[in-house]
């Protein structure tokens, strides 16, 4: 009986991990989760809401600038291959 539930347990654990990550991120964004010296998605989102940090560190926006041309290259390659 126990070996028959092993697959279900693995699937249930795998599907619940994203919920745990989103829950922790939401709590950290509200200031109730992981606190500042440790990194968390919620802490990063809370820091991103601070416009002064973007003014002091403008390279924070560079990944978005790199990703946009990347999308154009992918779209162009799909149109050329079709």
WOTAUR-V343094 format. One record per residue. N is the residue number from 0. PHI is phi in degrees with one decimal (none if undefined). PSI is psi in whole degrees, 0 to 359 (999 if undefined). Layout:
n	phi	psi
N	PHI	PSI
N	PHI	PSI
This chain:
n	phi	psi
0	none	320
1	-64.7	316
2	-63.0	334
3	-71.7	337
4	-93.6	355
5	-63.8	316
6	-63.3	318
7	-62.7	319
8	-63.6	318
9	-64.4	315
10	-64.8	316
11	-63.2	319
12	-66.8	320
13	-65.8	320
14	-76.3	340
15	-88.1	342
16	-60.6	315
17	-60.3	326
18	-64.9	320
19	-64.7	320
20	-65.2	315
21	-65.4	322
22	-63.9	316
23	-65.5	321
24	-64.1	318
25	-65.0	317
26	-64.9	320
27	-68.1	325
28	-63.2	323
29	-81.1	353
30	89.6	12
31	-105.2	354
32	-101.8	226
33	-65.2	135
34	-90.0	174
35	-54.1	316
36	-62.1	333
37	-91.5	147
38	-84.3	142
39	-155.3	152
40	-61.2	322
41	-64.6	319
42	-65.0	321
43	-65.8	321
44	-67.6	322
45	-65.3	321
46	-67.8	327
47	-70.1	337
48	-73.9	344
49	-83.4	111
50	-69.6	331
51	-65.5	326
52	-68.8	327
53	-70.4	324
54	-67.5	325
55	-78.6	326
56	-125.7	77
57	-68.3	343
58	-71.3	353
59	-61.3	328
60	-82.9	355
61	-63.2	325
62	-60.2	324
63	-67.2	325
64	-69.9	329
65	-77.7	324
66	-70.0	326
67	-61.9	310
68	-63.8	330
69	-62.2	318
70	-62.2	322
71	-66.0	322
72	-65.3	319
73	-64.5	315
74	-63.7	319
75	-63.3	317
76	-66.0	325
77	-68.0	321
78	-69.1	324
79	-71.9	329
80	-81.1	342
81	-80.3	999
